[in-house]
Amino acid sequence: MAETGLNRAKEICQDRAVSARELKAGGRKIIGYLDIFPVLEMMTALDLVPYRLLGDINEPITRADTCLPTVVCPFLRSVMDLGLKGKYDFLDGVVMAHGCEVSEKTAHIWRIYLDPPYAHFLDTPHTTHPSARQQFKALLKYFKETLEVFTGKELSTEKLREAIRIHNRQRALVRELYHLRKPDPPLVSGVETVQVLIALASLPVAEGNELLRQVIGEVKQRKNGPPGKPARLMVWGSIIDNTALIDLMESIGANVVMDDTSLGSRAYFPPVEPTDDPLDGLAHRYLVALNSPRTFRETILNKINKKDYLTDLENRFGYLKDYAREWSVNGVILQVLRYCDIHGYEVPGLSDYLDHIGLPGIYLEHDYGKAALAQLRTRVQAFLEIIG
């Protein structure tokens, strides 16, 4: 296989542990993190490699049942299962945050069962009030102290600013990659995009930036990109940490051109804005700027009536209308993993909003595994016929 950016991303995606073990052998310390709320810049600033914890839909869950009930998020059960099986034995530590109730419990169970050399739980607030931002900043100061103790190094303001700069550069490059999906046909497929995102979650940020530059340059020059298809889909919802679901959609008549998931645009689009104290910019980015259903934003409802309800929906989901317009989306897949309550609770409101703006959508609840794909295929085919 030729060593191009897209091929390199595909290789990493197929076996993420290879690059991590190579880094480990070279003396780098690898810190696993879960979800989008651990502050990556603070780890990068101390020469730690943030490595995102993902599951494996091809690996039967056999060990996690000893510590997590079967009626909770199957993705988190898969992550825990891989940890218990030693698939993450190259990690020097973990940083987890309060993304949801199950992820909070998973953080503590991981620390107790696997006893990593370093473990930190970031109890991210669930509101965006000024007091919550101050609380979050205080939590980041404590996070900084624990990292300094673990590494034996000082996390200076200069190091933190440089880490912010390089992570913001990655976010800008990811946006540039996403912009290549705007033409019809898109210059890069949804499957290829997911492979690149998984690779980024497995590499040091500087190496990830170089990969992105290679991919973007390659995509702009190639002559055999994805063919155009009648359906241009946006996928919203639970984490998609493999290519199976996107491949299903693209194999039956759709171009997946945009997403709002925690491995995709949701994780990369907001940059850290410059502030006198970098912790203020980080606190705002990770608490306020990130769009996630786990964060409660001030409602504008004063009484129950249609006008206030629609205005509230616009405040909550208006950015998706912008995505749909910019990426010429003509259908939305609302996909939610079974037992993923924070996304499931959003579906009624989001469905109403899509109806209000005249954008077709379909809700798919599914298990975390390839066995669920056959049923999803039938439903997606029916949806494509409607919007086609």
KEVEXBA-641801 format. One line per 3 residues: their letters; for each residue x, y, z of N, C-alpha, C. Coordinates in steps of 0.05 Angstrom, whole numbers, m for minus. Layout:
a = X:Y:Z:X:Y:Z:X:Y:Z; ...;
//
This chain:
mae = 17:m24:0:0:0:0:18:25:0; 13:43:m18:29:67:m20:26:84:5; 47:97:13:47:112:38:37:140:32;
tgl = 10:143:31:m2:169:28:m17:176:54; m26:200:56:m40:208:80:m64:191:86; m81:187:66:m105:171:70:m99:142:77;
nra = m79:131:63:m71:103:70:m59:101:98; m44:121:105:m32:121:132:m54:122:153; m74:139:149:m97:141:167:m112:115:169;
kei = m116:102:146:m130:76:146:m114:55:161; m88:54:158:m71:35:172:m73:39:203; m71:64:211:m73:70:240:m101:62:250;
cqd = m121:68:235:m149:61:243:m152:32:246; m139:16:230:m142:m13:231:m129:m26:256; m108:m13:266:m95:m23:290:m82:0:305;
rav = m98:14:321:m89:38:335:m66:33:354; m65:10:366:m46:5:387:m17:5:376; m14:0:350:13:m2:339:28:25:343;
sar = 16:47:335:29:73:337:34:80:367; 14:73:384:17:79:412:41:63:424; 43:38:417:66:22:428:92:32:417;
elk = 93:42:392:118:53:382:126:78:397; 106:95:403:112:119:419:122:111:447; 109:92:459:117:82:485:145:72:485;
agg = 152:56:464:179:45:462:200:68:458; 191:90:447:209:113:443:211:131:468; 198:123:490:201:138:514:178:158:520;
rki = 158:159:503:136:177:508:116:165:528; 104:182:544:83:174:562:56:178:550; 39:157:550:13:157:537:m9:159:558;
igy = m26:179:555:m48:183:574:m75:179:559; m90:159:567:m116:154:556:m136:175:566; m154:183:548:m175:201:557:m201:193:544;
ldi = m223:200:557:m250:191:549:m267:216:543; m280:216:520:m298:237:512:m283:263:504; m298:285:502:m286:310:492:m280:330:513;
fpv = m283:323:539:m280:343:560:m253:344:574; m237:323:575:m210:326:585:m194:346:568; m180:364:582:m166:386:568:m140:377:557;
lem = m139:372:531:m116:359:519:m91:377:520; m95:403:517:m73:422:517:m55:419:542; m67:414:564:m52:412:589:m34:387:590;
mta = m43:366:576:m26:342:574:m4:346:553; m11:357:530:8:363:509:30:381:519; 23:401:535:43:420:545:65:407:562;
ldl = 59:384:573:79:370:590:91:346:575; 88:346:548:99:325:531:87:298:536; 62:297:546:47:273:548:31:270:522;
vpy = 26:245:514:10:240:489:m18:234:497; m38:252:491:m66:245:496:m75:223:475; m87:202:485:m95:180:468:m124:173:475;
rll = m141:177:456:m170:174:462:m177:144:465; m192:139:486:m202:112:491:m227:107:473; m225:87:457:m247:79:439:m254:50:444;
gdi = m277:42:435:m285:14:438:m278:m2:413; m289:m26:410:m284:m43:387:m310:m59:382; m324:m53:360:m349:m67:354:m344:m96:346;
nep = m319:m103:340:m313:m131:332:m306:m148:356; m303:m136:380:m294:m151:403:m318:m157:421; m325:m182:425:m348:m188:443:m342:m178:472;
itr = m362:m167:484:m359:m157:512:m362:m181:531; m341:m189:544:m342:m212:562:m332:m206:590; m316:m185:593:m304:m179:620:m318:m156:634;
adt = m328:m137:618:m340:m113:630:m365:m118:647; m378:m141:642:m403:m148:657:m397:m152:686; m372:m155:693:m365:m159:722:m367:m132:737;
clp = m366:m110:723:m366:m84:737:m385:m63:726; m397:m68:702:m417:m49:691:m441:m65:683; m465:m56:691:m489:m71:684:m494:m71:654;
tvv = m509:m90:644:m513:m93:615:m533:m72:605; m547:m58:622:m566:m38:614:m554:m10:615; m529:m7:609:m517:19:606:m503:20:579;
cpf = m493:44:573:m480:49:547:m462:27:537; m468:14:514:m451:m7:505:m424:2:496; m421:27:487:m395:37:480:m376:38:504;
lrs = m386:49:526:m370:50:550:m364:22:561; m383:4:558:m378:m24:566:m356:m36:549; m355:m29:524:m334:m39:506:m307:m28:514;
vmd = m306:m2:520:m281:10:528:m271:m3:554; m289:m7:573:m281:m19:598:m272:m48:593; m286:m62:576:m279:m89:569:m250:m91:558;
lgl = m244:m73:539:m217:m73:528:m196:m68:549; m203:m49:567:m184:m44:589:m179:m68:606; m200:m82:614:m197:m106:631:m183:m128:617;
kgk = m184:m129:590:m170:m150:575:m141:m142:568; m132:m120:578:m104:m112:574:m99:m99:547; m120:m91:532:m115:m79:506:m105:m50:508;
ydf = m107:m39:532:m96:m12:537:m73:m13:557; m58:m34:557:m37:m37:577:m13:m19:572; m12:m5:549:10:13:543:6:41:556;
ldg = m18:45:568:m24:72:579:m8:76:605; 1:101:608:14:109:633:m5:123:652; m29:127:643:m49:140:660:m75:145:644;
vvm = m95:155:658:m120:161:645:m131:187:656; m145:202:639:m159:226:648:m188:223:637; m207:224:655:m235:221:647:m251:244:660;
ahg = m274:249:648:m290:272:657:m319:263:660; m335:281:671:m364:275:675:m379:281:650; m376:264:630:m391:267:606:m420:259:609;
cev = m425:238:625:m452:229:632:m449:212:657; m471:203:668:m469:188:693:m453:162:690; m457:149:667:m442:123:663:m413:128:659;
sek = m405:149:645:m377:155:641:m364:163:668; m379:176:685:m368:183:711:m363:158:728; m382:139:727:m377:114:741:m354:98:729;
tah = m353:98:702:m331:84:688:m304:94:697; m302:120:700:m276:132:709:m267:121:735; m285:118:755:m277:108:781:m273:78:780;
iwr = m289:64:765:m285:35:762:m258:29:749; m250:44:729:m224:41:716:m202:44:736; m204:65:752:m183:71:771:m180:48:791;
iyl = m203:38:800:m202:17:821:m193:m10:809; m204:m18:786:m198:m44:775:m171:m46:761; m163:m24:748:m138:m25:732:m115:m11:745;
dpp = m120:6:765:m99:19:782:m76:30:765; m82:49:747:m61:61:730:m42:78:746; m17:83:736:2:100:751:m9:128:756;
yah = m25:138:738:m37:164:741:m66:162:733; m84:173:749:m112:174:743:m124:200:753; m138:214:736:m150:240:744:m179:241:733;
fld = m197:249:750:m225:253:742:m232:282:743; m241:293:720:m248:321:717:m278:323:720; m287:333:742:m316:333:748:m329:358:734;
tph = m330:357:708:m339:379:691:m367:388:699; m372:413:704:m399:422:711:m418:418:687; m444:417:693:m464:412:672:m479:437:664;
tth = m471:460:674:m483:486:666:m461:504:656; m469:526:643:m450:545:632:m451:573:646; m464:574:670:m465:599:685:m437:609:691;
psa = m434:635:696:m407:646:704:m396:631:728; m412:624:747:m402:609:771:m392:582:763; m405:569:744:m395:543:734:m368:546:720;
rqq = m365:567:705:m339:571:691:m317:576:712; m323:591:733:m303:594:754:m297:568:768; m317:552:773:m313:526:785:m295:509:767;
fka = m301:509:741:m286:493:722:m257:502:721; m252:528:722:m225:539:722:m210:529:746; m223:529:769:m210:518:793:m204:489:790;
llk = m222:473:777:m216:445:773:m192:442:754; m189:460:735:m166:458:717:m140:465:731; m141:483:750:m117:489:766:m108:464:782;
yfk = m128:449:793:m121:425:807:m110:403:788; m122:402:764:m113:383:744:m84:389:737; m78:415:734:m50:424:728:m31:414:750;
etl = m39:417:775:m22:408:797:m17:378:797; m37:363:791:m33:333:790:m15:325:767; m17:339:745:0:333:722:29:340:728;
evf = 33:362:742:60:370:749:73:350:769; 57:340:787:67:320:806:74:294:791; 57:286:773:61:261:758:86:263:740;
tgk = 90:285:726:112:288:708:137:298:720; 135:311:743:158:324:755:167:349:740; 149:361:724:155:385:708:135:407:715;
els = 144:431:710:126:454:714:110:459:688; 84:463:691:68:470:668:66:501:667; 85:513:653:86:542:652:65:553:633;
tek = 60:579:636:41:593:618:51:592:589; 77:594:585:88:593:558:83:566:545; 88:545:560:83:518:549:53:514:543;
lre = 36:524:560:8:521:556:m1:537:531; 9:561:528:1:576:504:10:562:478; 34:550:479:44:536:455:27:512:449;
air = 18:497:470:1:474:466:m26:483:455; m36:505:465:m62:515:454:m59:522:424; m36:534:418:m31:542:389:m31:517:371;
ihn = m18:496:380:m15:473:362:m41:457:361; m57:456:383:m83:443:382:m103:460:365; m101:486:367:m118:503:350:m111:499:321;
rqr = m86:495:315:m78:489:288:m91:464:278; m91:443:295:m105:418:287:m134:423:282; m147:439:299:m176:444:295:m180:459:268;
alv = m163:477:261:m166:491:236:m162:472:212; m143:454:215:m138:434:193:m162:415:190; m174:407:213:m198:390:211:m220:405:198;
rel = m224:430:204:m244:446:190:m239:447:160; m213:450:153:m206:451:124:m213:424:111; m208:402:125:m215:376:115:m245:374:111;
yhl = m261:384:131:m290:383:128:m300:400:105; m286:422:100:m294:440:78:m292:425:51; m274:406:49:m271:390:25:m294:371:20;
rkp = m313:370:39:m337:354:35:m361:371:26; m356:397:22:m378:415:14:m385:412:m16; m365:408:m34:m373:406:m62:m391:382:m68;
dpp = m403:382:m91:m419:359:m100:m407:349:m127; m394:326:m127:m391:308:m104:m370:317:m85; m371:307:m60:m350:315:m40:m323:304:m49;
lvs = m302:318:m41:m275:310:m49:m264:287:m31; m276:283:m8:m268:262:11:m293:250:22; m292:224:26:m317:209:35:m320:211:65;
gve = m343:203:74:m348:201:103:m331:180:116; m328:157:102:m311:135:113:m282:145:116; m272:158:96:m244:168:97:m241:188:119;
tvq = m261:205:123:m260:225:144:m259:212:171; m275:192:176:m275:177:202:m248:165:207; m236:153:186:m210:141:189:m189:161:197;
vli = m190:185:185:m171:206:193:m176:215:222; m201:217:230:m207:226:257:m198:205:278; m201:180:272:m191:159:290:m161:160:292;
ala = m148:165:269:m119:167:270:m110:191:287; m123:214:284:m116:237:300:m119:231:330; m139:215:337:m143:209:365:m123:189:376;
slp = m104:180:358:m85:160:366:m56:170:364; m52:196:356:m26:206:351:m20:231:368; 5:238:373:11:264:384:2:286:366;
vae = m5:309:377:m19:329:361:m2:339:338; 24:341:341:42:351:319:42:330:296; 44:305:303:43:284:283:16:283:269;
gne = m5:287:284:m32:288:273:m34:312:253; m23:334:260:m24:357:242:m10:352:216; 13:338:217:27:331:192:11:312:176;
llr = m2:292:189:m20:274:174:m42:289:160; m54:308:174:m76:324:163:m66:340:138; m43:352:140:m32:366:117:m29:348:93;
qvi = m19:324:98:m15:304:76:m42:297:64; m62:291:82:m88:283:72:m101:305:56; m100:330:66:m113:352:52:m100:357:25;
gev = m73:357:24:m60:360:m1:m66:338:m21; m67:314:m11:m74:291:m28:m102:293:m39; m121:299:m22:m149:300:m30:m153:322:m51;
kqr = m140:345:m48:m143:366:m67:m133:359:m95; m113:341:m96:m100:335:m121:m112:310:m135; m125:292:m121:m133:267:m133:m156:271:m153;
kng = m158:252:m171:m178:254:m193:m200:233:m189; m198:216:m169:m217:194:m167:m231:194:m139; m242:217:m132:m255:220:m106:m282:206:m106;
ppg = m298:209:m85:m324:196:m83:m343:205:m105; m359:187:m115:m379:195:m135:m402:211:m122; m414:228:m137:m437:243:m126:m462:225:m124;
kpa = m478:229:m103:m502:213:m98:m525:232:m91; m550:223:m95:m572:241:m91:m575:251:m62; m568:233:m43:m571:241:m15:m545:252:m4;
rlm = m547:275:10:m524:287:24:m532:288:53; m521:270:69:m530:266:97:m512:280:117; m525:288:139:m511:296:163:m518:275:185;
vwg = m499:266:200:m503:246:221:m499:260:248; m519:258:265:m519:269:291:m521:247:312; m510:252:336:m516:234:358:m492:222:372;
sii = m495:197:381:m475:183:397:m449:180:382; m428:174:396:m402:171:384:m402:150:362; m388:157:340:m383:137:319:m353:134:318;
dnt = m343:111:328:m314:108:330:m304:85:312; m319:80:291:m312:61:270:m326:68:244; m318:55:223:m329:63:197:m354:48:188;
ali = m363:29:204:m384:11:194:m410:25:187; m420:42:205:m446:55:200:m444:75:177; m422:90:176:m419:109:153:m416:94:127;
dlm = m401:72:128:m397:56:103:m424:45:94; m441:37:113:m468:27:106:m483:48:90; m483:73:100:m498:94:87:m487:101:60;
esi = m460:101:58:m448:109:32:m449:87:12; m454:62:21:m455:40:2:m483:37:m11; m503:52:m1:m530:48:m12:m542:74:m23;
gan = m524:93:m31:m535:116:m45:m533:143:m31; m515:146:m12:m512:171:2:m483:180:4; m479:206:4:m454:218:12:m458:229:41;
vvm = m442:219:60:m443:231:87:m423:254:87; m434:278:88:m418:302:84:m414:318:109; m429:312:130:m426:328:155:m435:311:179;
ddt = m425:318:203:m433:303:227:m434:322:250; m447:314:271:m446:326:297:m444:304:318; m420:293:320:m414:272:339:m389:278:354;
slg = m383:264:376:m361:272:394:m334:263:384; m332:248:362:m306:242:350:m302:261:326; m323:275:317:m321:291:293:m322:321:299;
sra = m340:335:285:m340:364:287:m343:374:315; m359:360:331:m364:369:359:m338:372:374; m319:354:369:m294:354:384:m274:375:373;
yfp = m276:383:348:m255:398:336:m263:427:328; m288:433:323:m294:458:311:m288:482:330; m296:482:355:m290:507:371:m261:509:378;
pve = m247:531:372:m220:535:381:m219:546:409; m195:548:420:m191:562:446:m185:591:439; m202:609:449:m198:637:444:m176:648:462;
ptd = m160:668:452:m138:679:468:m149:694:492; m137:690:515:m144:704:540:m118:709:555; m119:729:573:m95:736:589:m86:712:605;
dpl = m104:698:618:m98:673:631:m108:651:614; m90:634:603:m99:612:585:m120:594:597; m121:592:624:m141:574:636:m169:585:631;
dgl = m172:612:629:m198:623:623:m207:615:595; m189:616:575:m197:607:549:m203:578:547; m187:562:562:m192:533:562:m219:527:576;
ahr = m224:540:598:m249:535:613:m273:542:595; m271:564:580:m294:572:563:m297:552:540; m275:544:528:m277:526:505:m289:499:513;
ylv = m279:487:534:m287:460:541:m314:459:555; m322:481:567:m348:481:582:m370:494:566; m364:517:552:m385:533:540:m386:528:509;
aln = m363:528:496:m363:528:467:m370:501:455; m363:479:469:m370:453:459:m400:448:460; m411:439:438:m439:433:436:m443:404:444;
spr = m455:399:467:m460:372:476:m486:371:491; m503:350:487:m528:349:501:m525:344:531; m500:338:540:m496:334:569:m495:360:584;
tfr = m492:383:569:m489:409:581:m516:424:580; m526:432:603:m551:447:605:m546:476:600; m558:487:579:m556:515:573:m582:530:581;
eti = m579:554:590:m602:569:600:m625:569:580; m648:559:589:m672:559:571:m684:587:571; m697:594:549:m710:620:548:m740:617:550;
lnk = m749:593:558:m778:588:561:m788:602:586; m807:620:583:m820:633:606:m848:622:610; m860:611:589:m886:599:592:m888:578:569;
ink = m906:560:572:m909:539:551:m926:550:528; m913:558:507:m927:565:482:m909:559:459; m920:558:435:m905:549:412:m883:569:405;
kdy = m888:594:407:m867:614:400:m842:611:417; m846:609:443:m823:606:461:m809:579:456; m824:558:451:m812:532:446:m795:532:421;
ltd = m804:544:400:m789:544:375:m764:562:378; m766:583:393:m743:600:398:m722:586:414; m731:570:433:m713:554:449:m699:533:432;
len = m714:520:415:m702:500:397:m681:513:379; m687:538:369:m668:552:352:m642:557:368; m644:565:393:m620:570:409:m604:545:413;
rfg = m618:522:416:m604:497:422:m592:484:397; m607:485:374:m599:470:351:m594:487:326; m594:513:328:m590:530:305:m564:525:290;
ylk = m543:516:304:m518:511:290:m521:488:270; m539:469:275:m544:447:256:m556:458:230; m573:478:232:m584:490:208:m562:503:192;
dya = m543:515:206:m520:527:192:m504:505:178; m499:483:192:m484:461:179:m499:451:154; m525:448:157:m541:437:134:m539:456:110;
rew = m540:482:115:m538:501:93:m510:500:80; m489:501:97:m462:503:87:m453:477:72; m463:454:81:m455:429:69:m477:418:51;
svn = m497:434:45:m518:426:26:m531:399:34; m538:396:59:m549:372:70:m579:370:63; m588:346:54:m617:343:49:m629:321:65;
gvi = m615:311:85:m626:291:104:m608:288:128; m620:282:151:m605:280:176:m611:252:189; m590:239:196:m592:213:211:m588:219:240;
lqv = m609:215:257:m606:218:286:m601:190:296; m575:184:302:m568:157:311:m560:158:340; m571:140:356:m567:140:385:m561:111:393;
lry = m539:107:407:m534:81:418:m555:74:439; m562:48:441:m580:39:461:m570:47:489; m588:58:505:m582:66:533:m566:92:534;
cdi = m562:106:512:m548:132:512:m569:154:518; m574:158:544:m596:176:552:m592:205:544; m567:215:546:m563:244:541:m570:251:512;
hgy = m566:232:493:m574:237:466:m603:230:461; m612:209:473:m639:200:470:m659:222:479; m653:235:501:m671:256:511:m673:280:492;
evp = m652:284:475:m652:307:456:m669:301:431; m674:276:425:m686:269:400:m714:282:395; m732:282:415:m758:295:409:m756:324:402;
gls = m740:340:417:m736:368:410:m722:372:384; m701:356:378:m687:359:353:m705:351:330; m721:330:333:m739:322:311:m759:345:305;
dyl = m769:358:326:m787:380:322:m773:403:307; m748:408:314:m733:430:301:m729:424:272; m721:399:265:m717:392:237:m743:394:222;
dhi = m766:386:234:m792:390:221:m797:420:216; m790:436:235:m795:465:234:m779:478:211; m754:469:206:m738:481:185:m741:466:158;
glp = m757:445:158:m762:430:134:m740:412:125; m726:401:143:m704:383:137:m711:355:145; m713:335:127:m721:308:134:m700:295:153;
giy = m710:279:171:m693:265:190:m705:238:197; m688:220:205:m696:194:215:m681:187:240; m695:175:259:m683:167:285:m677:137:285;
leh = m651:131:290:m642:103:292:m630:98:319; m642:80:334:m630:71:359:m617:43:353; m593:40:361:m579:16:353:m559:6:374;
dyg = m552:m19:372:m532:m30:390:m504:m25:379; m484:m28:397:m456:m23:389:m445:m50:380; m449:m56:354:m439:m81:343:m448:m84:314;
kaa = m434:m100:299:m440:m103:271:m467:m118:266; m476:m133:286:m501:m148:283:m524:m130:279; m522:m105:288:m545:m86:285:m547:m73:258;
laq = m526:m77:241:m525:m62:216:m547:m71:196; m554:m97:195:m573:m106:175:m600:m91:178; m610:m89:202:m635:m75:207:m633:m46:200;
lrt = m610:m34:207:m606:m5:202:m606:0:171; m594:m19:157:m592:m16:128:m619:m13:115; m638:m30:124:m665:m29:113:m678:m2:118;
rvq = m675:9:142:m687:34:150:m674:57:135; m648:57:133:m634:78:118:m642:78:89; m644:54:77:m652:52:49:m680:65:45;
afl = m698:60:63:m725:71:61:m724:102:63; m707:112:81:m704:141:85:m693:153:59; m673:141:47:m661:152:23:m681:153:0;
eii = m698:134:m1:m719:134:m22:m738:158:m18; m743:165:7:m761:187:13:m748:214:5; m723:217:12:m710:243:6:m699:244:m22;
g = m697:221:m36:m686:220:m63:m706:228:m83;
//
